[in-house]
Amino acid sequence: METNEIRRVVEQYSELLLHIALTRTDCAADAEDVVQDAFLKLMTRSPRFRDGGHEKAWLIRTTLNLAHDLRRSVSRRNLPLEEAASAEAGTTPPLLSAVRALPDKYGAIIHLHYYEGYTIEEIAKLLRVPAATVGTRLSRGRERLKKLLEEELL
């Protein structure tokens, strides 16, 4: 990729990708790392895109996958108790905390639908799953989210 093309992509998508990564990771530093890794993959793999929508979908999907990988990494599961407690502490709003607590397949869809404004059909194209699957995951995710929030209030 040329320098001007890289600059354009970073300027155009950084904010969106960072927002998505923040909802799927535990801290801003992790989210920034995920977005940087997504741009690095774009530069090293140089995929061909049909149009701007395809490029955007690739970047969103890559960011979600990288955030998922980060959350699942072994090093994250083996944090000392003090670090895990400090990572959990913060000023994250209860709803966003609850969305983050959902399994990725539900949380990502809820985020894309409610925070980014994508339709079910658009999410299906982004994630390469049938629209019916997106609708089911959205419904189940809302049910789980409701339970999480009810438990938090008790």
Backbone as CSV, one residue per row, in Angstrom:
resi,resn,N_x,N_y,N_z,CA_x,CA_y,CA_z,C_x,C_y,C_z
1,MET,0.842,-1.187,0.000,0.000,0.000,0.000,0.882,1.244,0.000
2,GLU,0.423,2.250,-0.680,1.145,3.514,-0.729,0.890,4.312,0.544
3,THR,1.790,5.225,0.847,1.702,6.038,2.054,0.400,6.834,2.104
4,ASN,0.002,7.419,0.990,-1.242,8.202,0.960,-2.462,7.327,1.213
5,GLU,-2.442,6.131,0.674,-3.556,5.195,0.867,-3.633,4.757,2.332
6,ILE,-2.491,4.486,2.934,-2.457,4.105,4.352,-2.983,5.250,5.204
7,ARG,-2.528,6.448,4.927,-2.978,7.631,5.673,-4.498,7.795,5.561
8,ARG,-5.036,7.614,4.367,-6.476,7.753,4.154,-7.252,6.734,4.990
9,VAL,-6.816,5.490,4.942,-7.508,4.420,5.666,-7.448,4.669,7.167
10,VAL,-6.286,5.038,7.666,-6.143,5.293,9.105,-7.033,6.458,9.530
11,GLU,-7.008,7.545,8.772,-7.838,8.707,9.113,-9.327,8.377,9.028
12,GLN,-9.703,7.597,8.047,-11.116,7.293,7.826,-11.685,6.321,8.848
13,TYR,-10.905,5.333,9.284,-11.464,4.254,10.098,-10.950,4.163,11.537
14,SER,-9.945,4.934,11.904,-9.362,4.814,13.251,-10.389,4.955,14.359
15,GLU,-11.189,5.984,14.288,-12.166,6.245,15.348,-13.194,5.118,15.456
16,LEU,-13.720,4.678,14.346,-14.695,3.583,14.332,-14.094,2.310,14.906
17,LEU,-12.910,1.941,14.430,-12.279,0.704,14.884,-11.895,0.775,16.354
18,LEU,-11.440,1.931,16.805,-11.097,2.081,18.218,-12.344,1.947,19.083
19,HIS,-13.432,2.531,18.646,-14.693,2.420,19.389,-15.137,0.955,19.481
20,ILE,-15.049,0.245,18.398,-15.408,-1.175,18.387,-14.475,-1.967,19.302
21,ALA,-13.180,-1.722,19.181,-12.208,-2.450,20.007,-12.397,-2.150,21.490
22,LEU,-12.732,-0.909,21.826,-12.952,-0.548,23.229,-14.113,-1.316,23.844
23,THR,-15.119,-1.596,23.055,-16.266,-2.326,23.605,-15.981,-3.811,23.765
24,ARG,-14.929,-4.302,23.138,-14.628,-5.735,23.205,-13.390,-6.048,24.042
25,THR,-12.641,-5.033,24.471,-11.450,-5.261,25.297,-11.654,-4.603,26.653
26,ASP,-10.723,-4.830,27.545,-10.866,-4.337,28.907,-10.251,-2.969,29.161
27,CYS,-9.415,-2.499,28.258,-8.802,-1.188,28.499,-8.439,-0.519,27.181
28,ALA,-8.206,0.786,27.273,-7.912,1.576,26.082,-6.612,1.140,25.420
29,ALA,-5.617,0.787,26.218,-4.336,0.364,25.637,-4.499,-0.901,24.798
30,ASP,-5.292,-1.851,25.303,-5.550,-3.070,24.529,-6.295,-2.745,23.240
31,ALA,-7.260,-1.844,23.332,-8.039,-1.464,22.149,-7.127,-0.814,21.099
32,GLU,-6.231,0.054,21.547,-5.302,0.686,20.620,-4.395,-0.349,19.954
33,ASP,-3.938,-1.324,20.743,-3.110,-2.400,20.180,-3.872,-3.184,19.118
34,VAL,-5.129,-3.481,19.386,-5.954,-4.226,18.440,-6.100,-3.452,17.133
35,VAL,-6.378,-2.158,17.226,-6.553,-1.342,16.020,-5.234,-1.263,15.243
36,GLN,-4.134,-1.084,15.948,-2.835,-1.051,15.265,-2.556,-2.375,14.559
37,ASP,-2.894,-3.474,15.217,-2.699,-4.786,14.596,-3.577,-4.946,13.361
38,ALA,-4.788,-4.412,13.415,-5.686,-4.488,12.247,-5.086,-3.723,11.066
39,PHE,-4.560,-2.522,11.334,-3.931,-1.753,10.260,-2.654,-2.436,9.764
40,LEU,-1.916,-3.044,10.656,-0.713,-3.776,10.262,-1.064,-4.942,9.331
41,LYS,-2.132,-5.660,9.679,-2.574,-6.755,8.798,-2.963,-6.225,7.426
42,LEU,-3.635,-5.088,7.415,-4.032,-4.489,6.142,-2.801,-4.160,5.304
43,MET,-1.786,-3.595,5.933,-0.584,-3.195,5.191,0.237,-4.401,4.739
44,THR,0.315,-5.442,5.568,1.162,-6.584,5.203,0.480,-7.552,4.247
45,ARG,-0.813,-7.660,4.351,-1.532,-8.601,3.474,-1.998,-7.964,2.177
46,SER,-2.184,-6.658,2.188,-2.646,-5.903,1.015,-3.804,-6.591,0.295
47,PRO,-4.923,-6.828,1.001,-6.059,-7.461,0.325,-6.664,-6.536,-0.732
48,ARG,-7.293,-7.129,-1.707,-7.985,-6.370,-2.754,-9.452,-6.230,-2.351
49,PHE,-9.975,-5.017,-2.452,-11.359,-4.762,-2.063,-12.176,-4.360,-3.278
50,ARG,-13.434,-4.824,-3.284,-14.343,-4.479,-4.375,-14.711,-3.003,-4.332
51,ASP,-14.909,-2.493,-3.097,-15.318,-1.105,-2.923,-15.034,-0.693,-1.484
52,GLY,-15.428,0.533,-1.135,-15.193,1.039,0.209,-15.932,0.252,1.281
53,GLY,-17.096,-0.254,0.952,-17.863,-1.050,1.907,-17.164,-2.355,2.245
54,HIS,-16.572,-2.958,1.256,-15.831,-4.208,1.466,-14.597,-3.945,2.330
55,GLU,-13.920,-2.835,2.069,-12.749,-2.454,2.862,-13.143,-2.237,4.328
56,LYS,-14.224,-1.508,4.544,-14.712,-1.230,5.899,-15.108,-2.523,6.611
57,ALA,-15.797,-3.390,5.911,-16.215,-4.669,6.494,-15.004,-5.511,6.881
58,TRP,-13.984,-5.529,6.031,-12.778,-6.292,6.323,-12.104,-5.762,7.584
59,LEU,-12.006,-4.452,7.694,-11.365,-3.846,8.861,-12.160,-4.109,10.143
60,ILE,-13.482,-4.020,10.081,-14.314,-4.287,11.254,-14.182,-5.741,11.672
61,ARG,-14.291,-6.640,10.712,-14.188,-8.071,11.006,-12.808,-8.413,11.586
62,THR,-11.763,-7.836,11.021,-10.406,-8.070,11.512,-10.250,-7.530,12.933
63,THR,-10.786,-6.352,13.199,-10.717,-5.765,14.540,-11.460,-6.631,15.549
64,LEU,-12.644,-7.090,15.206,-13.407,-7.961,16.101,-12.659,-9.264,16.367
65,ASN,-12.079,-9.843,15.332,-11.324,-11.094,15.495,-10.096,-10.897,16.375
66,LEU,-9.377,-9.806,16.165,-8.189,-9.539,16.976,-8.567,-9.279,18.438
67,ALA,-9.650,-8.552,18.659,-10.104,-8.306,20.031,-10.512,-9.619,20.695
68,HIS,-11.177,-10.460,19.932,-11.572,-11.776,20.441,-10.327,-12.593,20.808
69,ASP,-9.348,-12.596,19.935,-8.105,-13.329,20.201,-7.416,-12.805,21.454
70,LEU,-7.405,-11.505,21.611,-6.771,-10.905,22.780,-7.472,-11.327,24.064
71,ARG,-8.783,-11.304,24.040,-9.556,-11.688,25.230,-9.345,-13.155,25.579
72,ARG,-9.104,-13.974,24.591,-8.964,-15.404,24.808,-7.528,-15.850,25.085
73,SER,-6.585,-14.930,24.950,-5.180,-15.340,25.064,-4.868,-15.891,26.451
74,VAL,-3.979,-16.824,26.489,-3.603,-17.490,27.732,-2.997,-16.496,28.710
75,SER,-2.209,-15.574,28.213,-1.566,-14.621,29.120,-2.592,-13.772,29.850
76,ARG,-3.714,-13.523,29.251,-4.760,-12.741,29.890,-5.427,-13.529,31.008
77,ARG,-5.575,-14.809,30.817,-6.242,-15.629,31.828,-5.372,-15.858,33.048
78,ASN,-4.082,-15.620,32.930,-3.165,-15.886,34.025,-2.644,-14.609,34.687
79,LEU,-3.441,-13.549,34.678,-3.056,-12.318,35.352,-3.028,-12.520,36.855
80,PRO,-2.072,-11.887,37.543,-2.127,-11.914,39.001,-3.422,-11.258,39.477
81,LEU,-3.918,-11.688,40.608,-5.203,-11.220,41.121,-5.259,-9.702,41.252
82,GLU,-4.170,-9.081,41.711,-4.162,-7.624,41.875,-4.351,-6.914,40.538
83,GLU,-3.682,-7.415,39.483,-3.814,-6.798,38.167,-5.200,-7.012,37.590
84,ALA,-5.765,-8.183,37.796,-7.114,-8.461,37.291,-8.117,-7.541,37.968
85,ALA,-7.959,-7.322,39.271,-8.882,-6.443,39.995,-8.752,-5.010,39.515
86,SER,-7.512,-4.551,39.262,-7.340,-3.179,38.804,-7.836,-3.002,37.376
87,ALA,-7.752,-4.047,36.559,-8.267,-3.971,35.191,-9.779,-3.889,35.189
88,GLU,-10.410,-4.554,36.151,-11.868,-4.527,36.248,-12.375,-3.210,36.805
89,ALA,-11.571,-2.584,37.693,-11.984,-1.314,38.283,-11.953,-0.247,37.199
90,GLY,-12.835,0.691,37.299,-12.875,1.760,36.315,-14.229,2.408,36.310
91,THR,-14.428,3.276,35.345,-15.663,4.030,35.293,-16.503,3.623,34.096
92,THR,-16.461,2.375,33.732,-17.238,1.891,32.600,-18.712,1.893,32.977
93,PRO,-19.555,2.466,32.140,-20.996,2.459,32.438,-21.531,1.039,32.570
94,PRO,-22.539,0.819,33.428,-23.053,-0.535,33.662,-23.520,-1.246,32.383
95,LEU,-24.171,-0.523,31.488,-24.652,-1.162,30.260,-23.478,-1.630,29.401
96,LEU,-22.479,-0.780,29.253,-21.314,-1.166,28.455,-20.568,-2.328,29.105
97,SER,-20.474,-2.322,30.423,-19.852,-3.447,31.135,-20.614,-4.730,30.871
98,ALA,-21.929,-4.646,30.881,-22.759,-5.828,30.637,-22.581,-6.319,29.202
99,VAL,-22.504,-5.407,28.239,-22.288,-5.801,26.841,-20.929,-6.479,26.706
100,ARG,-19.920,-5.946,27.381,-18.585,-6.557,27.339,-18.569,-7.947,27.960
101,ALA,-19.431,-8.161,28.945,-19.468,-9.452,29.640,-20.118,-10.551,28.800
102,LEU,-20.844,-10.160,27.766,-21.491,-11.152,26.905,-20.453,-11.918,26.097
103,PRO,-20.769,-13.154,25.717,-19.880,-13.867,24.783,-19.729,-13.044,23.499
104,ASP,-18.588,-13.139,22.866,-18.292,-12.314,21.697,-19.347,-12.402,20.598
105,LYS,-19.893,-13.592,20.383,-20.843,-13.725,19.270,-22.112,-12.911,19.511
106,TYR,-22.439,-12.619,20.758,-23.595,-11.776,21.065,-23.176,-10.315,21.228
107,GLY,-22.099,-10.089,21.961,-21.658,-8.727,22.249,-21.290,-7.948,21.006
108,ALA,-20.614,-8.603,20.070,-20.211,-7.915,18.838,-21.435,-7.491,18.033
109,ILE,-22.421,-8.349,17.953,-23.628,-8.029,17.185,-24.421,-6.915,17.866
110,ILE,-24.539,-6.982,19.182,-25.244,-5.911,19.910,-24.525,-4.584,19.707
111,HIS,-23.209,-4.608,19.785,-22.453,-3.367,19.582,-22.669,-2.809,18.171
112,LEU,-22.507,-3.666,17.174,-22.662,-3.194,15.797,-24.070,-2.664,15.531
113,HIS,-25.071,-3.311,16.114,-26.454,-2.900,15.867,-26.821,-1.621,16.631
114,TYR,-26.563,-1.603,17.931,-27.036,-0.492,18.752,-26.058,0.673,18.850
115,TYR,-24.770,0.404,18.853,-23.801,1.486,18.999,-23.358,2.046,17.658
116,GLU,-23.281,1.203,16.636,-22.810,1.655,15.328,-23.951,1.851,14.327
117,GLY,-25.138,1.349,14.654,-26.303,1.587,13.810,-26.441,0.701,12.583
118,TYR,-25.758,-0.429,12.542,-25.865,-1.334,11.404,-27.169,-2.125,11.476
119,THR,-27.726,-2.424,10.321,-28.918,-3.257,10.255,-28.500,-4.727,10.353
120,ILE,-29.473,-5.581,10.544,-29.195,-7.015,10.620,-28.551,-7.509,9.326
121,GLU,-29.050,-7.039,8.206,-28.505,-7.465,6.915,-27.062,-6.993,6.745
122,GLU,-26.770,-5.769,7.179,-25.412,-5.256,7.072,-24.448,-6.038,7.974
123,ILE,-24.901,-6.360,9.176,-24.072,-7.138,10.093,-23.814,-8.523,9.510
124,ALA,-24.838,-9.107,8.906,-24.675,-10.429,8.279,-23.581,-10.392,7.218
125,LYS,-23.565,-9.338,6.409,-22.525,-9.212,5.384,-21.155,-8.991,6.014
126,LEU,-21.100,-8.149,7.051,-19.826,-7.868,7.721,-19.207,-9.129,8.314
127,LEU,-20.041,-9.921,8.991,-19.551,-11.092,9.704,-19.615,-12.376,8.888
128,ARG,-20.181,-12.276,7.689,-20.310,-13.422,6.785,-21.095,-14.569,7.421
129,VAL,-22.233,-14.211,7.989,-23.162,-15.204,8.541,-24.551,-14.867,8.006
130,PRO,-25.473,-15.830,7.989,-26.817,-15.548,7.503,-27.526,-14.489,8.371
131,ALA,-28.385,-13.706,7.757,-29.135,-12.680,8.479,-29.972,-13.299,9.598
132,ALA,-30.512,-14.486,9.369,-31.301,-15.159,10.408,-30.439,-15.455,11.638
133,THR,-29.185,-15.806,11.423,-28.264,-16.063,12.534,-28.007,-14.781,13.305
134,VAL,-27.826,-13.682,12.591,-27.615,-12.389,13.249,-28.842,-12.028,14.083
135,GLY,-30.033,-12.208,13.512,-31.261,-11.908,14.246,-31.398,-12.758,15.497
136,THR,-31.075,-14.025,15.381,-31.143,-14.931,16.539,-30.137,-14.518,17.602
137,ARG,-28.909,-14.225,17.192,-27.881,-13.820,18.150,-28.225,-12.481,18.802
138,LEU,-28.824,-11.598,18.034,-29.242,-10.310,18.586,-30.321,-10.522,19.646
139,SER,-31.272,-11.368,19.342,-32.342,-11.670,20.291,-31.798,-12.347,21.545
140,ARG,-30.974,-13.352,21.369,-30.394,-14.061,22.514,-29.458,-13.159,23.307
141,GLY,-28.736,-12.313,22.602,-27.847,-11.370,23.279,-28.624,-10.386,24.137
142,ARG,-29.753,-9.907,23.618,-30.605,-9.001,24.413,-31.136,-9.704,25.649
143,GLU,-31.524,-10.977,25.497,-32.018,-11.748,26.649,-30.921,-11.887,27.700
144,ARG,-29.717,-12.221,27.268,-28.607,-12.378,28.205,-28.248,-11.041,28.854
145,LEU,-28.295,-9.988,28.059,-27.996,-8.658,28.567,-29.009,-8.253,29.636
146,LYS,-30.266,-8.549,29.378,-31.321,-8.235,30.351,-31.068,-8.988,31.658
147,LYS,-30.715,-10.261,31.573,-30.436,-11.056,32.768,-29.241,-10.495,33.532
148,LEU,-28.198,-10.142,32.803,-27.003,-9.567,33.436,-27.342,-8.271,34.191
149,LEU,-28.120,-7.427,33.551,-28.477,-6.151,34.171,-29.400,-6.359,35.366
150,GLU,-30.326,-7.310,35.261,-31.217,-7.613,36.396,-30.415,-8.146,37.580
151,GLU,-29.435,-9.021,37.310,-28.593,-9.564,38.381,-27.777,-8.470,39.044
152,GLU,-27.327,-7.520,38.242,-26.523,-6.418,38.772,-27.355,-5.537,39.695
153,LEU,-28.626,-5.392,39.381,-29.501,-4.537,40.201,-29.922,-5.207,41.496
154,LEU,-29.849,-6.524,41.584,-30.262,-7.231,42.789,-29.268,-7.148,43.897
